[in-house]
């Protein structure tokens, strides 16, 4: 139960941080481009790499890893987890699988969004 609570607390903090970045970006740059989402994706990827490297060989850091990586960064942006998964596949020598994962994730996620929009509009 403790890991789930750590994820919940971290997720709440990450979600609030994402909201604040989106508000600040909209105020600073306007709404013509999704600067907030772009920013959280890039920052989240960087921070995920930093945390993964710093915690990789430390024993006893499972709670911190769950709180920061799954909770905070999961709430901030799931793109950081996606990025870590893709790099992990690449670094273990599965370049083709990594490329397929990236291409399929992006294409199918966008297709699924179109499908959800179509269904929602048809039902609404």
Residue frames as qw, qx, qy, qz and C-alpha x, y, z in Angstrom:
[[0.000, 0.883, 0.469, 0.000, 0.00, 0.00, 0.00],
 [0.342, -0.727, 0.081, 0.590, 2.86, 2.41, 0.71],
 [0.350, -0.057, 0.552, 0.754, 4.11, 2.40, -2.92],
 [0.096, 0.646, 0.658, 0.375, 0.62, 3.25, -4.16],
 [0.232, -0.898, -0.281, 0.248, 0.45, 6.18, -1.73],
 [0.409, -0.489, 0.303, 0.709, 3.86, 7.40, -2.89],
 [0.265, 0.263, 0.659, 0.653, 2.67, 7.25, -6.51],
 [0.049, -0.809, -0.571, -0.128, -0.54, 9.09, -5.61],
 [0.316, -0.829, -0.077, 0.455, 1.28, 11.86, -3.74],
 [0.381, -0.300, 0.471, 0.736, 3.93, 12.21, -6.44],
 [0.225, 0.453, 0.711, 0.489, 1.27, 12.16, -9.16],
 [0.089, -0.896, -0.421, 0.105, -0.63, 14.97, -7.48],
 [0.327, -0.721, 0.166, 0.589, 2.51, 17.09, -7.27],
 [0.364, -0.065, 0.640, 0.674, 3.47, 16.34, -10.87],
 [0.164, 0.650, 0.682, 0.292, -0.01, 17.13, -12.18],
 [0.146, -0.923, -0.217, 0.283, -0.06, 20.49, -10.39],
 [0.369, -0.525, 0.388, 0.662, 3.41, 21.26, -11.77],
 [0.326, 0.256, 0.713, 0.566, 2.22, 20.41, -15.31],
 [0.037, 0.844, 0.533, 0.051, -0.80, 22.67, -14.87],
 [0.256, -0.854, 0.005, 0.452, 1.38, 25.55, -13.66],
 [0.383, -0.249, 0.560, 0.691, 3.82, 25.13, -16.57],
 [0.243, 0.501, 0.715, 0.422, 0.91, 25.13, -19.03],
 [0.070, -0.922, -0.360, 0.127, -0.59, 28.28, -17.51],
 [0.335, -0.714, 0.222, 0.573, 2.78, 30.06, -17.46],
 [0.386, -0.021, 0.659, 0.645, 3.55, 29.06, -21.05],
 [0.176, 0.700, 0.641, 0.261, 0.14, 30.23, -22.28],
 [0.159, -0.934, -0.167, 0.273, 0.61, 33.58, -20.57],
 [0.385, -0.598, 0.390, 0.586, 4.16, 33.99, -21.85],
 [0.188, -0.192, 0.729, 0.630, 3.79, 32.70, -25.41],
 [0.578, 0.207, -0.128, -0.779, 0.08, 32.57, -26.20],
 [0.748, 0.057, 0.603, -0.271, -1.94, 29.63, -27.43],
 [0.620, 0.615, -0.296, -0.386, -0.75, 29.34, -31.04],
 [0.611, 0.332, -0.714, 0.084, 1.57, 26.42, -30.19],
 [0.820, -0.513, -0.220, -0.127, 1.39, 23.94, -27.27],
 [0.274, 0.665, -0.524, 0.456, 4.49, 25.33, -25.54],
 [0.572, -0.498, 0.456, -0.465, 3.42, 24.03, -22.15],
 [0.979, 0.023, 0.171, -0.112, 3.08, 20.43, -23.30],
 [0.705, 0.583, -0.285, 0.285, 6.29, 20.70, -25.30],
 [0.032, -0.704, 0.515, -0.488, 8.10, 22.03, -22.25],
 [0.728, -0.384, 0.448, -0.348, 6.87, 19.35, -19.85],
 [0.974, 0.227, 0.013, 0.003, 7.75, 16.61, -22.34],
 [0.568, 0.615, -0.374, 0.399, 11.31, 17.85, -22.84],
 [0.214, -0.625, 0.525, -0.536, 11.90, 18.69, -19.18],
 [0.874, -0.227, 0.271, -0.332, 10.29, 15.42, -18.09],
 [0.921, 0.326, -0.172, 0.129, 12.53, 13.42, -20.41],
 [0.321, 0.644, -0.481, 0.501, 15.63, 15.15, -19.09],
 [0.451, -0.513, 0.486, -0.545, 14.65, 14.71, -15.45],
 [0.974, -0.042, 0.080, -0.207, 13.70, 11.05, -16.03],
 [0.786, 0.431, -0.329, 0.296, 17.15, 10.39, -17.47],
 [0.038, 0.637, -0.496, 0.589, 18.82, 12.24, -14.61],
 [0.684, -0.386, 0.387, -0.483, 16.89, 10.35, -11.94],
 [0.986, 0.129, -0.067, -0.077, 17.30, 6.98, -13.68],
 [0.621, 0.510, -0.433, 0.409, 21.06, 7.48, -13.84],
 [0.120, -0.579, 0.506, -0.629, 21.36, 8.71, -10.27],
 [0.724, -0.274, 0.403, -0.489, 19.22, 5.94, -8.76],
 [0.800, 0.315, -0.458, -0.225, 20.33, 3.08, -11.02],
 [0.653, 0.195, -0.667, 0.301, 22.90, 1.59, -8.67],
 [0.169, -0.363, 0.518, -0.756, 21.59, 2.71, -5.30],
 [0.377, -0.290, -0.880, 0.016, 20.03, 0.06, -3.13],
 [0.159, -0.498, -0.636, 0.567, 17.13, 1.05, -0.94],
 [0.072, 0.255, -0.104, -0.959, 15.96, 3.71, -3.35],
 [0.019, 0.363, 0.870, 0.333, 12.83, 1.89, -4.54],
 [0.043, -0.752, -0.570, 0.330, 10.50, 4.20, -2.62],
 [0.069, -0.644, 0.137, 0.750, 12.26, 7.30, -3.98],
 [0.084, -0.071, 0.760, 0.640, 12.20, 5.83, -7.49],
 [0.015, 0.545, 0.831, 0.112, 8.46, 5.08, -7.26],
 [0.066, -0.781, -0.356, 0.509, 7.70, 8.53, -5.84],
 [0.056, -0.620, 0.284, 0.730, 9.79, 10.49, -8.36],
 [0.028, -0.165, 0.777, 0.607, 9.68, 8.44, -11.56],
 [0.056, -0.415, -0.881, -0.220, 6.23, 6.89, -11.44],
 [0.115, -0.736, -0.565, 0.354, 4.51, 9.50, -9.29],
 [0.069, -0.725, 0.011, 0.685, 5.92, 12.97, -9.90],
 [0.011, -0.337, 0.611, 0.717, 7.07, 12.44, -13.48],
 [0.089, 0.348, 0.908, 0.213, 4.05, 10.27, -14.29],
 [0.049, 0.792, 0.513, -0.327, 1.82, 13.15, -13.21],
 [0.074, -0.678, 0.219, 0.698, 4.02, 15.72, -14.93],
 [0.562, 0.536, -0.393, -0.492, 4.31, 13.85, -18.23],
 [0.905, -0.047, 0.422, -0.033, 4.03, 10.20, -19.21],
 [0.661, 0.722, -0.199, 0.046, 6.20, 11.08, -22.20],
 [0.098, -0.733, 0.651, -0.169, 9.21, 10.78, -19.90],
 [0.715, -0.165, 0.662, -0.151, 8.34, 7.13, -19.15],
 [0.817, 0.547, 0.175, -0.053, 7.80, 6.48, -22.86],
 [0.343, 0.843, -0.404, 0.089, 11.18, 8.05, -23.60],
 [0.375, -0.560, 0.721, -0.160, 12.93, 5.95, -20.95],
 [0.841, 0.122, 0.513, -0.123, 11.35, 2.77, -22.33],
 [0.711, 0.703, -0.032, 0.008, 12.49, 3.63, -25.87],
 [0.130, 0.804, -0.559, 0.153, 16.05, 4.40, -24.77],
 [0.621, -0.365, 0.670, -0.179, 16.19, 1.25, -22.65],
 [0.882, 0.344, 0.321, -0.035, 15.26, -0.85, -25.69],
 [0.506, 0.823, -0.235, 0.107, 17.86, 1.02, -27.77],
 [0.128, -0.754, 0.613, -0.198, 20.64, 0.66, -25.20],
 [0.722, -0.214, 0.649, -0.113, 20.09, -3.07, -24.80],
 [0.189, -0.268, 0.779, 0.535, 20.70, -3.45, -28.53],
 [0.328, 0.499, 0.802, 0.034, 17.11, -3.67, -29.76],
 [0.013, -0.287, 0.165, 0.944, 17.25, -0.67, -32.12],
 [0.223, -0.194, -0.718, -0.630, 14.57, -2.08, -34.42],
 [0.329, -0.551, -0.759, 0.108, 12.26, -2.80, -31.52],
 [0.201, -0.487, -0.272, 0.805, 12.91, 0.69, -30.11],
 [0.088, 0.117, -0.384, -0.912, 12.09, 2.31, -33.45],
 [0.304, -0.342, -0.798, -0.393, 8.97, 0.18, -33.82],
 [0.299, -0.546, -0.654, 0.429, 7.89, 1.04, -30.29],
 [0.072, -0.396, -0.057, 0.914, 8.29, 4.77, -30.95],
 [0.193, 0.005, -0.560, -0.806, 6.56, 4.69, -34.33],
 [0.343, -0.398, -0.827, -0.201, 3.71, 2.46, -33.17],
 [0.245, -0.506, -0.574, 0.596, 3.18, 4.41, -29.94],
 [0.043, 0.337, -0.053, -0.939, 2.95, 7.75, -31.73],
 [0.274, -0.035, -0.649, -0.709, 0.89, 6.53, -34.68],
 [0.367, -0.393, -0.839, -0.084, -1.51, 4.39, -32.66],
 [0.177, -0.460, -0.513, 0.703, -1.93, 6.99, -29.91],
 [0.159, 0.259, -0.167, -0.938, -2.88, 9.64, -32.48],
 [0.360, -0.136, -0.762, -0.521, -5.16, 7.18, -34.29],
 [0.306, -0.425, -0.812, 0.257, -6.78, 6.24, -30.98],
 [0.017, -0.394, -0.281, 0.875, -7.34, 9.92, -30.18],
 [0.300, 0.090, -0.455, -0.834, -9.05, 10.40, -33.56],
 [0.391, -0.254, -0.862, -0.199, -11.16, 7.31, -32.82],
 [0.219, -0.437, -0.667, 0.562, -12.12, 8.62, -29.38],
 [0.116, 0.292, -0.007, -0.949, -13.02, 12.01, -30.84],
 [0.357, -0.039, -0.657, -0.663, -15.17, 10.39, -33.53],
 [0.381, -0.359, -0.850, 0.051, -16.98, 8.15, -31.04],
 [0.154, -0.413, -0.490, 0.752, -17.45, 10.97, -28.55],
 [0.200, 0.207, -0.194, -0.938, -18.84, 13.26, -31.22],
 [0.394, -0.149, -0.770, -0.479, -21.17, 10.54, -32.51],
 [0.376, -0.418, -0.789, 0.247, -22.46, 9.84, -28.99],
 [0.141, -0.352, -0.331, 0.864, -22.67, 13.51, -28.00]]
